[in-house]
Amino acid sequence: MKPCVVWFRLDLRLQDNPALHAAIARGGAVIPVYILDDDAEGQWAPGGASRWWLHQSLGALDAALRERGSRLIVARGDSGAMLADLLTQTGADAIYWNRRYEPSLTTRDTTLKSVWVASGVEAKSFNAALLNEPHTIANKQNRPFQVFTPYWRHCLTRPVAEPATLPAGKIPAPAAWPTSLPLDALELRPRISWDTEFFDAWSPLDAARTRRHISGCLRRFSRDSGSIRRPTTSAGGCPNLRDSRPSICTRRGKRHSRCWRRPGCGWVRPIHGPSSTMRPLGRRH
């Protein structure tokens, strides 16, 4: 079977990553790729701090892939052109990715998918970011909800899938890897070293520390969410949520009205009850 390209975007993780898991289940080699496409981001382009965090997250993702016998291919430029070149280099006949929802990117992705399908490439996208995609939620009149509270009550009645676990073992690799830029070529880190103290609070390269930090933030979120200066809100959620390093299903969990879940660490129960913890997450999504 020919290789499958997995196009990483704001889903820089191995666990609970539908596109990656589907590519592995399909069979054949898997080629993970990240493309920095600043022009396509438009008004949604990340700022300096987000770009710093993105650099660290990409490094952590590449390290995790290499532990599984794979690696992250890095490119910069127009996504359509970069992916077309990657298909030519590798002979891949499939591209899988997880959806984004910014209007300009949705239009771009729809156009690319039509081009790929017309040329015989298997193109599939997945939901890896939202509790419920917009087209799946409607009121009794089959129209979008206009008020948050009834929308949220409806969401709480819906089942939530278990976070998917990546099977143990190596990720199938191609016989020869395509060319890749070094991570530093993306120029994500600041040229002036104003980031020297970031690692004191944020460390995406330290998975164990990140898990402990997120666990503590979840436990204290309902108490601290009203203050942006507390570590629970300012240091805990924002950087990790930006790149979706813990998935939305991981953050919510199947027992959504009572607790949160972290992979391999059991259930995390909020100390001030479920409602005040879950509603902000519902609002975000």
N, C-alpha and C positions, 0 to 999 in steps of 0.2 A: 504494500500500500504506500502511496506517495505521502510525503510529509504534510503536516498541518501547521500553519502559522497561528500562534496565539498572540493577539495584539493587546498588550497591556496598556491601560490608561490610568484611571483613578481606582485601581484595584490591585495594588502592589503587594500581593500576598499569594501564598500557595494554598492555604486552607480555605474552604468554603468559597472557591473561585469557580463558578459554573463553566466559564469558557475553557479554562485549563483542564478541569475534570472531564468535560465532554471530549476534548481533544485526546486525552489519554485513553478514554474509553473507546474512542473511535478506532484506535490501533494505528500503527505507523509512528514515524518520528514526529516529535513536537519541537517547534522552533519558536521560543518566546522572543518577543520583540517589543521594545519601547521606542516611540518616535516623539521627539520634542518638536512640535509644530506650533510655534509661537503665533504665526499669522492666523491659523485656524481658531485659536483661542479667542482672539479679538478682545472684547471688553472683559472676558473671563480669565485673561492671562494671569498667572500667579505673580504676586509681588516678591520682593527680595527675600523675606523670611520664609515664604512658602517654597521658593526655589531652593533655598538652603536645605529645608526639610526634604524636598524632593530628591536632592542629591543623596542624602543619607538613606532615604527609603529605597532608592534604586540600588545603592550599594548593598543594602541588606537583602533585597530581593535576589540580586545576582549571587550573593553568598549562599542563600538558601537553595537556589537552583543548582549551584555547583555541588552542594552536598548530595544532591539527587542525581548527579551525573549529567546535568544540563548546564545551561548558561543563558544570560540575557544578552540578546543582540540590541545594540544601541544605535539609533540613527537620528539625524536632525534634518528637518526640511518638510516639504509637502508630504502629508501622510499617504495620499493616493500614489504619488510617484515613488515614494520609498517602498511601499508595499508591492507595487507592480514590479519593481526591480528585485525585491526579495523573492517573489514568485518565480521570476526568471532564473535567479541564481540557484534556487533550491529545488526547482521542479515541483514545488508544493501545489496541491490542487484543492486546498481548503484554507479558509481564514475564519477563525472564531474570535469573538471579542465580547466584552460586557458593555452594555449600553450606557451612554451618557445622555443628559436631558436638556442641555443648553440648546436653544432653538437653532443657532447657526450650525452646531455640531450634529444635531439630529438631521438637518437637511443634508449636510455633507455626507454623513454615514449612509443615509438612504440612497443618495446618488452613487456612492462607491459600491454599495451592495448590488444595485441594479447592473452596474458595469461588470462586476465580478460574475454574477449569475449568468449574464448574457455571454460571457466568455467561457463558461463551463466550470467556473470555480465554485465550490461549495462554500457559501457564505452564511454564517449563523451568528446571531447575537443573543445575549442572555441578560437577565436582570440580576445584578450583583450589588446593587446600591440602595434600593428602596424597599421599604416594608411592603408597599403596594404601589404598583405602577398606576399612573393616572387613569388609564383606560379601563382598569379593573374595578374601580370604585364608583358607585352611583347610588343615588337616593331612591326612594320608592317610585318616583316619577321617571326613573332611569335618566336622571340628569346629574351633573356634578353637584356635590355638596357646596353650599354657600357659607355655612357656619361651621367653625371648627368642632364644637362639642358634639353635635350629632355625627359628624364625620368620624371623630375619634371613637365614639361609642360603637359605631359600625365596625371600625377597624379591629376593636378588641374582640369582636365575635368571630373574626376570621382566623383560620388555622395558620400557623407559621411553621415552615419546614425546619427540620433539624439542620444545624450547620453541617455541611458536607465535609468529610475528612478525606484528605488526599491519601490514596492507598500507599502502603509502605513500599519501599523499593525505589529503583532508579526510574527516572522519567526517560522514555525512549528518545534517543538522540540521533541526529542524521549522521550519515557516513562522513560528511565533511561540513563544517560549520561555515556559514556565509560571513562576509566581512562585517566588522563592527567597529564603531568609534569607541575610543576610550571614554569612560564616564566624564572625565574632566573636559572633554571636547564640547560638552553641552554648556559649559560655562555657567553653571547654576550657583556656584559659591561666590560670595562677594569678593571684589577685587581689593577692597579695603577691609581689613579684618575687624569688623564690628561684631562678629559672631563668636568671639572667643569664649564667652561665658555660656553659650547655648547648651553645650554638653552637660553643664551642671544641672540643667532641668530636663532636657530632652535628649534621649539617646535611642534612636530607632535601631542602632546596630546591636544593642544589648536586649535581646528578646526577653530574657528572664526579668530584667528590670522593668521593661515596658509592661509585661503582664502584671507584675506586682503593682505598678503605678496605676494602671487602668482599673484593677480590682479595687484599690483604695478609693479612686475617684468615684466609681460606681456606688460604693457603699455610702459615701458622704455627699453625693450629688444633690439629693433632695434638700439637704440642710444648707449647702453652700451655693446653690445655683443662682441665688440673688446677688452674689458679689463676684464681679469679674476678676478681682485681685486675688482670690483664693486659688491655690494650686489645683483644686478639684476642677475648676472651670477653665482658668486661663492656661494652665500647663498640661492638663490631662487630656481633655477631649479634642481641642481644636487641631493640633498637629496630626494626631492619629486619624481623626475623621477626615481630614483633607485628602489624604491618599488612600482612605478606606483600608488601612492595614488590618484593623479588626472589621469583619463584615457586619452588615446591618443585622443579619440573623444571629450572629455571635453576640452582638450588643443587646438584642432583644430577647432571644431565647423562646422556646416553644411555650413555656409557662409564663407568657408575657404579662399576665395580670398580677404576677406575684414576684418574679425575680428575673435576673439577667443570667446569661451563661457565657463562660469563657471556655475555649477548647481545652480539654484535658484537666480542667481545674474545678469542675463541679459547678454548682449553682451559687450565685452571689445574691443575697437578699438585701434590698435597700433598708437602711435603718429607720427611715421615716415613712415607710409604706410605699406601695407601688405607684399610686396615682401621680404624686409630685415628681417621681423619678421618670415615669414613662411619658407623661404628656409633653415635656420639652422635646423628647426624641420624636414623638408623633408630629409635633409642629414642624420640626426640621424636615421631615420626610413627606 
